[in-house]
């Protein structure tokens, strides 16, 4: 353990004295995360991929059923019926981007307000992940069109058509409104009642028809305003921690290339002391990077750990241990530092890209979102997101911790299997 402690201390001193390492490990991820968080923190543009939408039907009437049927035909949506508590939990955990809640009595109220400007319009509640603004806009636009279709069909030709038309005509007669649009609307309603669904007559009113409902959008997260900034700090943190793992692995290759490993063995230095000290220093440096980054995020951008602090600590520790194993794996598979560094860098960039560090995973096509669930970086970023701006409990961190640690064990197993003391 004395040798282990000495090697560990040496690695930490080298890390802290290397200005380039400090800049790349601390300042670079902070600057990149700040840039992405600032640029994409507000409402963004771009095309949205296929959106998984939850639909909560508390009405159960003909209009609600028609809305569900019409939304089910949209090629940009994947509709999933569910109850309200399940929808709110799914959105909060990031499993759903948007959920629409059709309240009880929505169909009759919307049809009744179709011709009445002074009637209170029913509100359709929209639960959305604050990181999925584009998806929310897409869903709200599609909902507006489909709800208008369903409501007008019911109002003019549905089972409640006669009753609703009689009520609308009675209200116009009672108001004794003599404006041209009111007279035209009264005549239109009487014609529609007589013809019961003549599509040509439905277009005859101008000024009397209004959108018969409103949308009450609700962001489901602990801190919706900081969601994108927090996400990019998570993503950039994971990226540069893995870069630190590359440096740890390349440093071991340099030692082997210079013959230092032979000297250590003649000391003697055990394999555990040699590799364990390097892994421990890489893990500690990773934890320092996470601590510094999220301290800056808290002070500058207001990003907080609104979920479980224990869960955050577990995810951070799992990422640190995985990074240590990643560095050892690179050292065991690489031959020379010169050849290993670019390959390891490319592999790392692919990992962080597919893990959602650069572009949030919810913007990926649905198939790619599912495919990237095998990536440790995806679980690392999602785990940090869950513990910060999503405000979830420790139970949401445990699956991420399990997957990340499993990958760390795979990296260590490969390192031990392929480890060579001497250079080729």
Buried (B, 14 or more C-beta within 10 A) or exposed (E): EEBBEEBBEEBBEEBEEEEEBEEBBBEBBBEBBBEBBEEBBEEEEEEBBBBBBBBBBBBEBBBBBBBBEBBEEBEBBBBBEBEBEBBBBBBBBBBBBBBBBBBBBBBBBBBBBBBBEEBEBBBBBBBBBBBBBBBBBBBBEBBBEBBBEBBBBBBBBBEBBEEBBEBBBEBBEEEEBEEEEBEBBBEBBEBBBEBEEEEEBBEBBEEBBEBBBBBEBBBBBBBBBBBBBBBBBBBBBBBBBBBBBBBBBBBBBBBBBEEBBEEBBEEEBEEEBBBBBBBBBBBBBBBBBBEBBBEBBBEEBEBBBBBBEEBBBBBBBBBBBBBBBBBBBBBBBBEBBEEBBEEBBEBBBEBBBBBBBBBBBBBBEEEEBEEBEEBBBBBBBBBBBBBBBBBBEBEBBBEBBEBBBBBBEBBBEBBEEEBEEEBE
